[in-house]
């Protein structure tokens, strides 16, 4: 019996570990708050990407202060995606899905009846933000100020509101609709119940063209820089998805599936998304010396689960070989009779 208990405990620990490792890292525009009811201390949100089990998202009524640290003056609830994960387009509410929320050391969220705000973010720990996701409030004063130009916010002008606009479209179009208060039912009293109807997230239109002039250059034994021209057509790319490996064999990305970044090449593979208009990227983590690396670049349109990759025709490729280890040449050795003050060896690196 004791052995079975220990085995069960180990399985639970392993499940927790796997859940943590599989957490979905969200970006700005991949989650939206779509309901806030101060009188009932309730709120709802939608995710535009699939959430892996164990994914954690913080919700707080504390105002942002222009930094990536949230103070502890008000409450914070931690949402954790359940086993099986959450499909993109699912509506989640604090009241209905309370079993998936944990009140943090900040205490419970207490939305003021006269008006308040709600912030969503991901972070390594309570109050330590890595990514702001969305903010909704009665006025700007109730959501605060944000660093680095974050602007995915909505001012309602009322204490309570629920989104009543379209529930079908691309993630970018839906986010734009949600961030328009004209598409909300607003009130000084309760707006419950929130609609739990799922959203339908459509694919964006595929970019017209592949990028051109794709090139890779080894800058040293530990860095390779890739460059390209965006080559916009009628449908311009939102960004470019670049894959790298040492085998030269690539599997095309799948439309509607968000690709996560991996810039550590210690395992000989990696990938990164680069914004439109950037035109270059430097790889400098984990590259091996005297090694040939292969690259493939895909234009894509849309964000979140609307992403549409251009995989037809010939997708541009490139390759480059990192330099060998630097060579050392001993060019001078001196050992005069006064070996206390004059002994030296000169080494030249070339």
C-alpha positions in Angstrom: 0.0 0.0 0.0 2.8 2.4 0.9 4.5 1.6 -2.4 1.3 2.4 -4.3 1.0 5.7 -2.4 4.6 6.7 -3.3 4.0 5.7 -7.0 0.8 7.8 -7.0 2.7 10.8 -5.5 5.4 10.5 -8.1 2.9 10.5 -10.9 1.3 13.6 -9.5 4.6 15.4 -9.4 5.4 14.3 -12.9 2.0 15.5 -14.2 2.6 18.9 -12.5 6.1 19.1 -14.0 4.8 18.3 -17.5 1.9 20.8 -17.1 4.4 23.6 -16.1 6.7 22.8 -19.1 3.7 22.8 -21.5 2.5 26.2 -20.4 1.3 28.4 -23.3 3.2 31.8 -23.5 0.7 34.4 -24.7 1.4 37.5 -26.7 -0.4 40.9 -26.8 -3.6 40.3 -28.9 -4.1 36.7 -27.9 -6.5 37.2 -25.0 -9.3 39.7 -24.4 -11.4 40.6 -21.4 -15.0 40.7 -22.7 -17.0 41.2 -19.5 -16.7 43.1 -16.2 -19.4 43.3 -13.6 -18.4 45.3 -10.5 -21.6 44.6 -8.6 -21.1 40.8 -8.8 -17.3 40.8 -8.7 -17.3 38.9 -11.9 -15.5 39.1 -15.2 -15.0 37.0 -18.4 -12.4 36.6 -21.1 -11.7 34.8 -24.3 -8.4 33.3 -25.6 -7.6 33.5 -29.3 -5.1 30.6 -29.0 -5.3 27.1 -27.6 -4.2 27.0 -23.9 -2.2 24.0 -22.8 -3.1 22.5 -19.4 -1.4 24.4 -16.6 -1.2 27.7 -18.5 -1.3 30.5 -15.9 -2.8 34.0 -16.4 -3.1 36.7 -13.7 -6.0 39.0 -13.4 -5.8 42.1 -11.1 -7.7 45.3 -10.3 -4.4 47.0 -9.4 -3.4 49.7 -11.7 -0.3 49.4 -13.9 2.5 51.9 -12.9 4.5 52.2 -16.1 6.8 49.3 -15.2 6.7 45.5 -15.4 6.0 45.2 -11.7 2.4 45.3 -10.4 1.9 46.5 -6.8 0.0 44.6 -4.2 -2.5 47.2 -3.1 -5.5 45.4 -4.6 -6.5 41.8 -5.4 -5.2 39.3 -7.9 -6.8 36.0 -9.1 -4.6 33.4 -10.9 -6.3 31.4 -13.6 -4.9 28.0 -14.4 -6.0 26.1 -17.6 -7.5 22.7 -16.6 -6.5 19.2 -17.7 -7.1 18.9 -21.4 -6.4 22.6 -22.0 -8.7 25.2 -23.5 -9.6 25.6 -27.1 -9.2 28.9 -28.9 -12.5 30.8 -28.9 -13.7 29.5 -25.5 -15.3 32.0 -23.1 -14.2 31.7 -19.5 -15.8 33.5 -16.6 -14.6 34.0 -13.0 -18.0 33.1 -11.7 -18.8 30.0 -13.8 -15.2 28.7 -13.9 -14.2 29.6 -10.3 -12.7 26.1 -9.7 -9.9 27.1 -12.1 -9.1 30.4 -10.3 -6.9 30.7 -7.2 -6.9 33.8 -4.9 -3.3 35.0 -4.6 -1.5 36.5 -1.6 -2.8 39.9 -2.8 -6.3 38.8 -1.8 -9.5 38.6 -3.8 -10.4 41.1 -6.6 -12.8 43.7 -5.3 -14.2 45.7 -8.1 -15.5 49.1 -7.0 -19.2 49.7 -7.8 -18.5 53.2 -8.9 -15.9 52.1 -11.5 -12.7 50.1 -11.6 -10.3 48.3 -14.0 -9.1 44.8 -14.7 -5.7 43.9 -16.1 -4.6 40.5 -17.5 -1.0 39.5 -17.7 1.5 36.6 -17.6 4.5 36.5 -15.4 7.0 34.4 -13.6 5.4 35.2 -10.3 2.8 37.3 -8.7 3.3 41.0 -9.7 6.3 40.3 -11.9 5.0 40.8 -15.5 6.5 39.3 -18.6 3.6 40.2 -20.9 0.7 42.5 -20.5 -2.3 40.9 -22.4 -5.3 43.2 -22.0 -6.7 45.9 -19.8 -10.3 47.2 -19.4 -11.6 49.9 -17.1 -14.2 52.5 -16.4 -11.6 55.2 -17.1 -7.8 55.4 -17.8 -7.2 56.1 -14.2 -8.4 52.7 -13.2 -6.0 50.8 -15.5 -2.9 52.9 -15.1 0.0 53.4 -17.5 2.0 50.8 -19.3 5.6 50.3 -20.4 7.0 50.0 -23.9 4.0 51.3 -25.8 1.5 48.7 -24.7 -1.9 49.9 -25.9 -4.2 46.9 -25.9 -6.7 48.6 -23.6 -10.3 49.6 -23.5 -12.0 52.5 -21.7 -15.7 51.7 -21.1 -17.0 54.9 -19.4 -19.2 52.7 -17.1 -18.6 50.4 -14.2 -20.1 47.4 -15.8 -20.0 46.1 -19.4 -20.3 43.0 -21.6 -19.2 42.6 -25.2 -22.2 42.2 -27.6 -20.4 42.4 -31.0 -19.6 39.8 -33.6 -18.2 36.5 -32.4 -16.7 35.4 -35.7 -13.7 36.8 -37.6 -10.0 36.8 -37.5 -8.3 37.3 -34.2 -7.1 40.7 -35.2 -10.6 41.8 -36.3 -12.2 40.4 -33.2 -9.7 42.2 -31.0 -10.4 45.4 -32.8 -14.1 44.9 -32.3 -13.7 44.1 -28.6 -11.7 47.2 -28.1 -14.5 49.4 -29.3 -16.9 50.3 -26.5 -19.7 50.8 -29.0 -19.8 47.0 -29.2 -20.5 46.7 -25.5 -23.6 46.7 -23.4 -22.7 49.3 -20.7 -24.5 50.0 -17.4 -24.1 51.4 -13.9 -25.8 48.3 -12.7 -25.2 44.6 -13.2 -24.9 43.3 -16.8 -25.0 39.6 -15.8 -25.3 37.0 -17.1 -22.3 37.1 -19.4 -22.7 35.2 -22.8 -20.7 32.0 -22.9 -21.2 31.5 -26.6 -17.9 30.5 -28.2 -16.1 32.6 -30.7 -15.3 31.4 -34.2 -11.8 32.4 -35.2 -11.2 32.5 -38.9 -7.9 32.3 -40.8 -6.4 35.5 -42.2 -5.9 35.7 -45.9 -2.6 34.2 -46.9 0.2 36.7 -47.9 0.5 37.2 -51.7 4.3 36.8 -51.9 7.3 35.0 -50.4 10.1 37.2 -49.2 13.0 37.7 -51.6 16.8 38.1 -51.3 17.0 35.6 -48.4 20.6 35.3 -47.3 22.6 34.0 -44.3 26.1 35.1 -43.3 28.3 33.7 -40.6 29.6 36.7 -38.6 31.9 34.5 -36.4 32.1 31.0 -34.8 29.0 31.8 -32.7 26.7 34.1 -34.7 24.8 33.9 -38.0 22.8 36.8 -39.4 19.9 36.3 -41.9 18.5 39.0 -44.0 15.6 39.3 -46.5 13.3 41.7 -48.4 9.6 41.6 -47.3 8.5 41.7 -51.0 4.9 42.9 -50.2 2.1 42.0 -52.6 -1.6 42.7 -52.5 -1.8 41.0 -49.2 1.3 42.0 -47.1 2.7 39.7 -44.5 2.1 40.3 -40.8 5.5 38.8 -40.1 8.0 36.1 -41.1 8.5 32.7 -39.4 12.1 31.5 -39.7 13.2 27.9 -39.0 16.8 26.8 -38.5 18.5 23.4 -38.1 21.6 21.4 -39.1 19.8 18.7 -41.2 18.3 20.9 -43.9 14.9 19.1 -43.6 11.9 21.2 -42.6 8.2 20.5 -41.9 5.9 23.3 -43.0 4.0 25.1 -40.3 0.3 24.4 -40.1 -2.3 27.2 -40.6 -4.1 28.2 -37.4 -1.3 26.8 -35.2 0.7 29.4 -33.3 4.4 28.7 -33.4 6.4 29.5 -30.3 9.9 30.9 -30.4 13.0 28.8 -29.7 16.3 30.7 -30.2 18.6 28.3 -28.2 20.4 26.2 -30.8 22.2 23.9 -28.4 19.9 21.1 -29.8 20.6 22.1 -33.4 17.1 23.4 -34.1 15.3 26.6 -33.5 12.6 29.0 -34.8 11.6 32.6 -34.4 8.9 35.0 -35.6 10.1 38.4 -36.9 7.8 41.4 -37.5 7.2 42.8 -40.9 9.6 45.6 -41.8 12.5 44.2 -39.7 14.3 42.3 -42.5 17.0 40.6 -40.4 17.7 38.5 -37.4 20.9 37.3 -35.7 21.2 33.9 -34.1 23.8 33.9 -31.3 22.8 31.3 -28.7 24.1 27.7 -28.8 25.7 27.6 -32.3 28.5 25.2 -32.8 31.8 26.0 -34.5 32.5 24.9 -38.1 28.9 23.8 -38.5 26.5 24.3 -41.5 23.1 25.7 -40.5 20.1 25.7 -42.8 17.3 28.2 -42.8 13.8 28.5 -44.2 11.6 31.6 -44.1 7.8 31.6 -44.3 5.7 34.8 -44.8 2.5 34.7 -42.6 -0.6 36.8 -42.1 -2.7 37.2 -39.0 -2.2 36.6 -35.3 -3.1 34.0 -32.8 -5.2 31.2 -34.3 -5.9 33.2 -37.4 -2.3 32.8 -38.6 -2.0 31.7 -42.2 1.4 30.7 -43.5 2.4 30.9 -47.2 3.7 27.4 -48.0 3.0 27.0 -51.7 5.5 27.3 -54.6 9.1 27.6 -53.5 9.7 28.7 -49.9 13.0 30.6 -49.6 16.0 28.8 -48.0 19.5 29.7 -47.2 22.5 28.3 -45.3 25.8 29.4 -43.7 28.7 27.7 -41.9 30.0 29.1 -38.6 33.7 29.9 -38.4 36.2 27.5 -36.9 37.7 28.1 -33.5 40.0 31.2 -33.5 43.7 30.2 -34.0 46.4 31.3 -31.6 50.0 31.9 -32.7 52.9 32.5 -30.3 54.8 35.3 -32.0 57.4 36.2 -29.4 59.0 34.7 -26.3 61.6 36.5 -24.1 63.5 35.1 -21.2 66.4 37.4 -20.3 68.7 36.9 -17.4 66.5 39.2 -15.3 63.6 36.8 -15.3 61.8 38.6 -12.5 60.8 41.7 -14.5 61.1 40.8 -18.2 59.8 37.3 -18.8 56.8 37.3 -21.1 55.1 35.5 -23.9 53.2 37.3 -26.7 50.2 35.5 -28.2 48.5 36.7 -31.4 44.9 35.8 -32.2 44.1 35.5 -35.9 
